[in-house]
Amino acid sequence: MLHDSLKVTLSNLRRLSSNRAWAGEMLRFLVGGILNVAVGYGSYLILLHWFSYEVAYAIAYLLGIIVSYVFGALYVFRQPMRWRSALRYPLVYLLQFLLGLILLRILVELVHMPQQFAPLAVAVLTIPATFLASRTIIRMN
């Protein structure tokens, strides 16, 4: 009887620890997202002094992928940076873009959300998929 109750207690402690770890990663992921937006937008504004807006956007976007990977690996998921995961990491942005495009169309065409606000909803709705994809790629060996 005591042995069974210890098993249940240990199982509950592992689950609680796992939930806390996920919650911590998600919170750090959100902080990283805010940092990434600040770096990306700040870079874009600075680059506008030397480049056209299209080139500035492209460079800032690429910089955002790099910052997101480094921050995600070292701070969010606390994993070593690896060439393999770094080369796969842009797939997260591709997934986010494609999912966002589908959701944007659904929100504008089917839900009739105003076009001005739909991208904000898409950003919020794609956070879980982006988190899971980032976590999976960064933790891959």
Solvent accessible surface area in square Angstrom, and as a share of the most:
residue,aa,sasa,rsa
1,M,199,0.89
2,L,133,0.66
3,H,119,0.53
4,D,81,0.42
5,S,56,0.36
6,L,97,0.48
7,K,114,0.48
8,V,91,0.52
9,T,70,0.41
10,L,91,0.45
11,S,45,0.29
12,N,73,0.37
13,L,99,0.49
14,R,161,0.59
15,R,137,0.50
16,L,85,0.42
17,S,67,0.43
18,S,52,0.33
19,N,89,0.45
20,R,163,0.59
21,A,54,0.42
22,W,97,0.34
23,A,63,0.49
24,G,21,0.20
25,E,6,0.03
26,M,57,0.25
27,L,117,0.58
28,R,37,0.14
29,F,30,0.13
30,L,71,0.35
31,V,69,0.40
32,G,9,0.09
33,G,34,0.33
34,I,126,0.64
35,L,71,0.35
36,N,26,0.13
37,V,106,0.61
38,A,60,0.47
39,V,45,0.26
40,G,13,0.13
41,Y,133,0.51
42,G,26,0.25
43,S,17,0.11
44,Y,49,0.19
45,L,80,0.40
46,I,101,0.51
47,L,29,0.15
48,L,70,0.35
49,H,145,0.65
50,W,179,0.63
51,F,89,0.37
52,S,60,0.39
53,Y,135,0.51
54,E,95,0.42
55,V,66,0.38
56,A,0,0.00
57,Y,129,0.49
58,A,50,0.39
59,I,65,0.33
60,A,6,0.05
61,Y,90,0.34
62,L,109,0.54
63,L,67,0.33
64,G,7,0.06
65,I,21,0.11
66,I,104,0.53
67,V,33,0.19
68,S,22,0.14
69,Y,14,0.05
70,V,57,0.33
71,F,45,0.19
72,G,6,0.06
73,A,0,0.00
74,L,96,0.48
75,Y,89,0.34
76,V,3,0.02
77,F,4,0.01
78,R,150,0.55
79,Q,37,0.16
80,P,76,0.48
81,M,93,0.41
82,R,72,0.26
83,W,208,0.73
84,R,140,0.51
85,S,1,0.01
86,A,30,0.23
87,L,133,0.66
88,R,73,0.27
89,Y,5,0.02
90,P,58,0.36
91,L,100,0.50
92,V,2,0.01
93,Y,31,0.12
94,L,94,0.47
95,L,79,0.39
96,Q,61,0.27
97,F,119,0.50
98,L,89,0.44
99,L,52,0.26
100,G,9,0.08
101,L,94,0.47
102,I,104,0.53
103,L,37,0.19
104,L,57,0.28
105,R,167,0.61
106,I,69,0.35
107,L,18,0.09
108,V,31,0.18
109,E,95,0.42
110,L,130,0.65
111,V,87,0.50
112,H,144,0.64
113,M,55,0.25
114,P,69,0.43
115,Q,130,0.58
116,Q,140,0.62
117,F,121,0.50
118,A,0,0.00
119,P,68,0.43
120,L,120,0.60
121,A,24,0.19
122,V,17,0.09
123,A,56,0.43
124,V,100,0.57
125,L,92,0.46
126,T,2,0.01
127,I,50,0.25
128,P,69,0.44
129,A,30,0.23
130,T,16,0.09
131,F,3,0.01
132,L,90,0.45
133,A,18,0.14
134,S,0,0.00
135,R,47,0.17
136,T,78,0.45
137,I,18,0.09
138,I,0,0.00
139,R,88,0.32
140,M,79,0.35
141,N,123,0.63
